[in-house]
Amino acid sequence: MSLPSTPSGRSPEPLLPLSTTASPQRRLSYAAHPTHRYSLRMSPQRKKWIHQRVVSCYPCGSTQCCRRKRALNAVGSSLLDYTSAAAFAASWQRLPPGGFDGRSGHALTACWDQNTVFLAGGLDSMSRSMSDVYCSVDGGRSWECRVASAEWSPRMGHCMIPLRDDSALILLGGWDRNFNFKNDVWRSSDGGRTWSEVVPAESSRSFPPRCNFACTVLRTGRIVVCGGLGTNNVHLNDVWCSDDSGRSWRQLHECAPW
């Protein structure tokens, strides 16, 4: 496959939020998918932002990615497939169908044990928002439904991350079919089977409501939320963090330089 390129003189395509990873060097990575490309923004000290661009052969769409060791795993674009790439997406291997319904706008995260992957919610092929949770303990080859309808409301454009010691999953934000933007925070301590509300919607202890944002957890345990689409369809470039597993939040940047 030939690599797509930006024509000379043409402005770079806009960034669309996709996912984040925290590298072993504690760099914060922000990924996006302008058409067929993934763009990365990394901040070694979480202060200075650098732009890098790599190219993926995976189809464009609402693909979700997570990093597992030296593999980049992807699920999405309303497909049932789970795709894996070693050596940072240089090549892709198609794995068996996942066993969950095709969807977009879902959340996907890899646990720190390097084998367990969780998928939650999203929009199905009938444009219905979902609140189900699936789990793979073998790197995406097989999947189990942990719950068909979780305690949190059906949504898309949300994020989900594991705590540093894999003791719990945190799910946050997103929006529903009625275009209600969310900033609630939920926690599961039993592998996604049951969920409890950590921060209710519209709480002043949370970040402003948003969807299609980026979220990651650092080695220190800090959770970081970046950008997204906010109320009244405002594009955000703020940065928020939580140092108590999502119970309270404070703003790091009101207007980051990206």
Phi, psi and omega per residue, in radians:
M1 nan 2.296 3.097
S2 -1.314 2.603 -3.092
L3 -1.509 2.232 3.107
P4 -1.186 2.616 3.141
S5 -2.403 2.777 3.100
T6 -1.501 2.156 -3.130
P7 -0.999 2.615 -3.135
S8 -1.044 2.339 3.110
G9 1.478 -0.103 -3.116
R10 -1.610 2.404 3.137
S11 -1.174 2.562 3.080
P12 -1.024 2.577 -3.139
E13 -1.244 2.671 -3.101
P14 -1.157 2.639 3.125
L15 -1.473 2.350 3.058
L16 -2.036 2.252 -3.062
P17 -1.044 2.429 3.103
L18 -2.252 -1.170 -3.100
S19 -2.884 3.039 3.095
T20 -2.354 2.764 2.992
T21 -2.411 2.695 3.014
A22 -1.931 2.026 -3.066
S23 -1.348 2.861 3.096
P24 -1.025 -0.410 3.114
Q25 -1.486 0.179 3.120
R26 1.149 0.450 3.050
R27 -1.458 2.492 3.106
L28 -1.689 2.116 -3.066
S29 -1.941 2.365 3.106
Y30 -2.041 2.114 -3.062
A31 -1.941 2.645 3.125
A32 -2.584 2.926 -3.137
H33 -2.321 1.373 2.979
P34 -1.283 1.924 -3.003
T35 0.844 -1.954 -3.048
H36 -1.662 0.104 -3.010
R37 -1.874 2.666 2.933
Y38 -1.919 2.259 3.066
S39 -1.945 2.446 -3.094
L40 -2.095 2.414 3.012
R41 -2.165 2.153 -3.052
M42 -2.160 2.472 3.136
S43 -2.276 1.727 -3.111
P44 -0.975 -0.660 3.122
Q45 -1.888 0.190 -3.121
R46 1.050 0.434 3.098
K47 -2.150 -0.803 -3.124
K48 -1.741 2.280 -3.079
W49 -1.880 2.362 -3.093
I50 -2.153 2.443 3.136
H51 -1.757 2.289 3.033
Q52 -2.338 2.677 3.126
R53 -2.307 2.300 3.009
V54 -2.211 2.924 -3.053
V55 -2.097 2.403 3.118
S56 -2.023 2.599 3.072
C57 -1.664 0.081 3.112
Y58 -1.356 2.529 -3.103
P59 -1.032 2.637 3.101
C60 -1.288 2.895 -3.101
G61 2.385 -2.846 -3.103
S62 -1.509 0.993 3.141
T63 -1.338 2.432 3.100
Q64 -1.956 2.389 -3.092
C65 -2.157 2.635 2.977
C66 -2.588 2.588 -3.090
R67 -1.689 2.345 3.117
R68 -2.330 1.887 -2.998
K69 0.953 -2.103 3.132
R70 -1.787 0.382 3.139
A71 -1.987 2.488 3.060
L72 -1.901 2.056 -3.052
N73 -1.835 2.411 -3.067
A74 -2.331 2.451 3.025
V75 -2.380 2.341 3.011
G76 2.691 -2.818 -3.078
S77 0.989 0.735 3.126
S78 1.050 0.507 3.112
L79 -1.886 2.765 3.067
L80 -1.557 -0.114 -2.983
D81 -1.401 2.649 3.009
Y82 -2.087 2.140 -3.033
T83 -2.051 2.493 -3.100
S84 -2.254 2.475 3.091
A85 -2.314 2.280 3.055
A86 -1.633 2.893 3.121
A87 0.969 0.772 3.021
F88 1.038 0.921 2.970
A89 1.211 0.461 3.074
A90 -1.252 -0.554 3.090
S91 -2.579 2.801 -3.042
W92 -2.217 2.516 3.091
Q93 -2.110 2.218 -3.120
R94 -1.488 2.160 3.138
L95 -1.695 2.941 -3.135
P96 -1.053 2.740 3.092
P97 -0.933 2.563 -2.988
G98 -1.327 -0.392 -3.100
G99 1.617 -0.105 3.054
F100 -1.829 2.831 3.138
D101 -1.168 2.529 3.051
G102 -1.042 2.493 -3.029
R103 -2.795 2.936 2.986
S104 -2.409 2.893 3.118
G105 1.198 0.335 -3.116
H106 -1.508 3.035 3.051
A107 -1.949 2.461 -3.139
L108 -2.421 2.357 3.116
T109 -2.560 2.586 3.076
A110 -1.868 2.374 -3.141
C111 -1.382 2.914 -3.090
W112 -1.253 -0.225 3.120
D113 -1.315 -0.088 3.045
Q114 1.323 0.038 -3.132
N115 -2.172 -0.522 -3.019
T116 -1.592 2.294 3.137
V117 -2.238 2.391 3.107
F118 -2.066 2.485 3.069
L119 -2.201 2.426 -3.083
A120 -2.532 2.367 2.971
G121 1.089 -2.766 -3.122
G122 1.992 -3.005 -3.114
L123 -2.016 2.188 -3.101
D124 -1.491 -3.082 -3.061
S125 -1.188 -0.277 3.095
M126 -1.713 0.254 3.133
S127 1.087 0.584 3.062
R128 -1.808 2.267 3.087
S129 -1.365 2.567 -3.008
M130 -2.166 2.855 3.082
S131 -2.369 0.584 3.130
D132 -1.550 2.850 3.130
V133 -2.352 2.231 3.078
Y134 -2.051 2.675 -3.118
C135 -2.379 2.444 2.994
S136 -2.139 2.265 3.133
V137 -1.864 0.116 3.140
D138 -2.196 0.643 3.065
G139 1.262 0.394 3.050
G140 1.785 0.022 -3.113
R141 -1.369 -0.581 3.098
S142 -2.396 2.656 -3.025
W143 -2.329 2.574 3.096
E144 -2.222 2.361 3.069
C145 -1.372 2.045 3.130
R146 -1.467 -0.615 3.084
V147 -2.778 2.372 -3.117
A148 -1.446 -0.495 3.136
S149 -2.523 1.729 -3.083
A150 -1.316 2.996 -3.123
E151 -1.186 -0.470 3.083
W152 -1.368 2.649 -3.063
S153 -1.211 2.618 3.096
P154 -0.958 2.452 -3.047
R155 -2.832 2.993 3.055
M156 -2.504 2.909 3.126
G157 1.167 0.402 -3.138
H158 -1.719 3.134 3.087
C159 -2.248 2.728 3.077
M160 -2.519 2.346 -3.134
I161 -2.429 2.683 3.029
P162 -1.604 2.556 3.005
L163 -1.171 2.834 -2.985
R164 -0.984 -0.617 -3.113
D165 -1.711 0.226 -3.113
D166 1.066 0.366 -3.130
S167 -1.329 -0.326 -3.096
A168 -2.828 2.784 2.990
L169 -1.837 2.502 3.079
I170 -2.081 2.210 3.095
L171 -2.076 2.390 -3.016
L172 -2.647 2.616 3.003
G173 1.182 -2.805 -3.126
G174 1.835 -2.936 3.060
W175 -2.638 2.879 -3.130
D176 -1.947 -3.080 -3.080
R177 -1.169 -0.329 3.109
N178 -1.583 0.223 3.099
F179 1.092 0.575 3.028
N180 -1.539 2.010 3.135
F181 -1.377 2.483 -3.005
K182 -2.098 2.639 3.003
N183 -2.421 0.374 3.094
D184 -1.304 2.758 -3.123
V185 -2.243 2.287 -3.105
W186 -2.175 2.683 -3.091
R187 -2.349 2.422 3.026
S188 -2.205 2.225 3.135
S189 -1.894 0.140 -3.133
D190 -2.232 0.698 3.071
G191 1.228 0.584 3.054
G192 1.515 0.053 -3.095
R193 -1.336 -0.752 3.095
T194 -2.284 2.659 -3.060
W195 -2.334 2.513 3.053
S196 -2.152 2.532 -3.104
E197 -1.395 2.135 3.126
V198 -1.569 -0.788 3.098
V199 -2.310 2.119 3.140
P200 -1.244 2.825 3.120
A201 -1.058 2.545 3.118
E202 1.151 0.259 3.126
S203 -1.298 2.502 3.096
S204 -1.270 -0.193 3.117
R205 -1.419 -0.138 -3.082
S206 -1.846 3.087 3.022
F207 -1.359 2.869 3.102
P208 -1.054 2.561 -3.127
P209 -0.982 2.527 -3.113
R210 -2.938 2.867 3.002
C211 -2.378 2.995 3.088
N212 0.903 0.711 3.141
F213 -1.829 3.090 3.126
A214 -1.963 2.504 -3.109
C215 -2.564 2.488 3.093
T216 -2.629 2.853 3.041
V217 -2.054 2.333 -3.112
L218 -1.583 2.961 3.137
R219 -1.099 -0.422 3.097
T220 -1.315 -0.189 -3.061
G221 1.684 -0.158 3.123
R222 -1.170 2.371 3.038
I223 -1.745 2.303 -3.103
V224 -2.122 2.296 3.083
V225 -2.021 2.321 -3.109
C226 -2.264 2.323 2.897
G227 1.012 -2.643 -3.139
G228 1.919 -2.965 3.123
L229 -1.911 2.135 -3.068
G230 -1.831 -3.032 3.135
T231 -0.927 2.469 -3.082
N232 1.128 0.430 3.079
N233 1.037 0.620 3.091
V234 -1.460 2.244 3.091
H235 -1.390 2.178 -3.018
L236 -1.791 2.556 2.999
N237 -2.359 0.593 3.087
D238 -1.561 2.911 3.136
V239 -2.317 2.240 3.135
W240 -2.169 2.720 3.114
C241 -2.490 2.742 3.058
S242 -2.330 2.275 3.116
D243 -1.884 0.168 3.139
D244 -2.277 0.765 3.069
S245 1.073 0.573 3.030
G246 1.615 0.048 -3.092
R247 -1.301 -0.568 3.106
S248 -2.513 2.707 -3.030
W249 -2.348 2.599 3.033
R250 -2.404 2.647 -3.079
Q251 -1.486 2.270 3.060
L252 -1.643 -0.717 3.130
H253 -2.412 2.257 3.035
E254 -1.395 -0.583 -3.110
C255 -2.554 1.570 -3.134
A256 -1.244 2.731 -3.060
P257 -1.396 0.716 3.028
W258 -2.415 nan nan
